[in-house]
Each structure stands twice: as C-alpha cells, then as structure tokens.
Amino acid sequence: MEHAEMKADLSQILAIVQSYFKGLHDGNSEALRPLFDPDCWLKAPGLRRSLDEWLELVSHRTSPADKGDEFAYQVLAVDLLGQQAMVKVLCPLFELTYVDFLGLLKEQGQWRIVNKMYADLPHTHLE
C-alpha cells in the first residue's frame, strides 16, 4: 500500500469517526446511518442489537448535546491494514465512559463501520 493511499484512507476513517462522534452527541440517527454497513451488529457484553434497533434508541433518547454535556470524545488508537481498520474510541455518554471498538472495511472504495463492540468502563478505572 502506497503512503499517499494510506494517508487518504486514514483521513477518511478519521472523518467517519468524527461524524460518528457528532451523530452520537447530537442524537442524530440519520447522520449516523450512512456511516454503518446496513448489516452491522452492535455488541456489548450480554447485549446484541441490529443497526436499526440501535438507531431507533439513539433517536428517542435525550441527546448529550441537549443535556449540555461536554463534547469530549477521543480517538485512542487506529490500526489500519489494507482495506480493514480497527478504531478504538472513548465516548463519555450519560455519566458513563464507553470504549468502543469500531471495525471498518473499505468496500467499493468506501469505508464503513461493519462492527461495533462497546462497554462502559468502571469509574474506578478513570480515577
């Protein structure tokens, strides 16, 4: 993989992640939907949701923006290898701090999130 292509891919992936953060913060399910492959499943310990189920929940809850919460999302790590990537992000949401692992694939020239695993961190971890 050429350096320029890898830089372009990384830039596209980070743009998707920023859009993901903004969509989460604003509670905008329609902005989130195109970032994901339609067959994506969201997985947390003991919990599985389809993309549609999750987006429905996002659209009906009070958004962090509406609650006046700080926009404090962070990219912790990006592992890019060819046409696949794993992005580890920190998402402080609703008095909890989640770490999400977003799996992305580049298909038909387009990066999309194909898998999301997430769990909230125990508060003792951050203190």
N, C-alpha and C positions, 0 to 999 in steps of 0.2 A: 504494500500500500504506500503510495507516494505521500510525502509530508504534506503537500498542499491539500490533497484529498482528505487526509486525516484531520487537518485543521478545519476544513469545511464541515466534515462530519461532526466534529466536536462542537463547533459553533452551532450547528443545527440541533444537536442534542441538548445543549445548554439553553437554547431558545425554547425548546419544548418544555424543559424543566421550569424555566421562568414562567411560562404560560400556565403550567400546572400549579405553581405556587399562587399565581394571581387568581386562577379559577377557584382554587381551594379557599383563598382568603375572601374572595367576593361571593362565594357560594354560587358560582355561575356554571351550572351543569352543561349548558350549551357551548360554552367556551372550552370546557374540559373534554367533551365527547370526541372532537376530531383528533385529540392528542393520542387517543387509545385505539387499538385494533378492536373491532366490534366483538371479537370472541375472547377478549381479555377477562380473566377472573381475578378478583381481588381477594387476597388470602391473609388472614391474621390467625394467630393460634386459636383453634376451635371455631373458626368462622370462615365461610366461603360466600362470596357474593358475585353475581354477574355484574357486568358493567352497568346494565340498565338499572338493576336494583340499587347499586351504589349511587348512581347519578340521581335517582329519584330521592334518596335520602339527603344528598347534598342540596338539592333544590328546595327541600322542605324545611331544612334547619335554619336557624338564625346564623348568618354568616359571621365569621370573625371580624370582618370589616364593619358590619352593622353593630357589633358589640364594642367596637372601638379598640379591638386587640391590635397589638403591635405586629407589623409585618416583619417577622424575624426568621423566615425560612432560610435554610442554608444547604448548599451542596457540600457534602462531606467527602465524597470520592466519586470518580468516574473511571471505569475500566472499559476501554474501547478496544475491540479486537475485530478488525474487518467490518462485517455487517451486523455485529451484535455488540451491545453495550449493557453494562450494569451500572446504575447510578444510585448512590446511597445519599439520602437527603434527610435533613432534620426539619420536622414540621411541628412547631408548637401550636396546638389547636385545643381550645376549650379546656384550659387548665391542665392539659396533658402535653407531654412531649413525645411525638411519634418519630420513629425512624422508619423510613420507607426504603425498600429496595425496589427500584423500578427497572424492569428488564425491557430493553428496546431492541427491535430488529429493523434493519433497513431492507424494505421490500418495494419493488418497482420505484426505486430511487427516493423513497420516502421513509423517514424514521417515525416509528410509532411505538408507544408503550404496549407491550403484549402481555406483561405480567406485573402485578404489584403485590408485594408482600409487605406487611406492616405490623408493628406492635408498638405499644407505648412503653416508654422507659419508666422504671420505678423512680420515684422522686429522689430517693437516696443516691441514685447514680449521678445526679447532677449537682448535689450539694457538697 
